[in-house]
């Protein structure tokens, strides 16, 4: 099969791909999609509004043949505020010439603002303090226990978020890690918990709007595909000015081999991950993507653009949980918690934003090249 040549990267990508608000990001995304005469779908949140009262949508744009058997999905905003970077990658890729010259029988589907409430309100969680990336589980079955999280919760989540409370939170985490080791620590804190609705990484007690909207979008825009891949863009883990991959396919599987083929060894060896042990996550969006397409050959990765050191990102995560539950009671500390979230998940540093625009669209192009070889 012949493969259309991918246009080389232009080193000074337009910084206007970045947005200051959810509404601005949505308008820019839709304008870029309409310039390609893309098929567009919009899934509106039935009850919630954004920080400025705006309507909230998970938007979808498909570029390429409607009946293409090979489809690459590019996702943004699973963790709300992290969507500003993912949205910029989506917009920047659509501004490249390669977006108008896809290989035969290949389409790209861009799913924008998976969690539009968190995107607009600049937090990682949904309108119910739910981590969407822990919500894709069977809500009709008993929720999986996480006794490690139950142990640390009283020390890390409470009504205060001053420096003394932050110090207590990190002392709690350090003591648990010393007793139980890195893997149990990561599972407890990061893996997902379903017992403490005011806690961090809460997976929810029901399917979130964003969960159902994403799965409907995949069924409607990708359901016909024989070969399907996804990059779910995130921020926060990895080296500053770099990116890392998280691939959850079993080593030795065909999907694991495809990820390596498309993006190289780094896609599967977790190079650059600044966690001593990666959590055994539950309820991931990329797993739901694969489950939604049982007849297709699926390949899924998470790409994280690194920002701050691990402890600073942990502080932002804990502060975001406090902000959701208690922030209205203390505007000054709420402002500091918001500043921590911005620094950890949407830095203003122009070097960081330039690196996102350099690396992200190129990863999309490698996925398009890879799936065209199938």
RAHUTA-V198084 format. One record per helix or strand of 2 or more residues. SS is the DSSP state (h for helix, s for strand). FROM is the first residue (numbers start at 1). TO is the last residue. If there is no record, write none. Layout:
SS/FROM/TO
SS/FROM/TO
//
This chain:
h/15/17
h/22/35
s/39/49
s/55/64
s/70/75
h/80/94
h/97/100
s/106/112
h/116/121
h/132/134
h/147/156
h/163/180
h/182/190
h/209/222
s/227/235
s/243/246
h/254/263
h/266/269
h/285/292
s/297/305
h/310/329
h/331/345
h/350/372
//
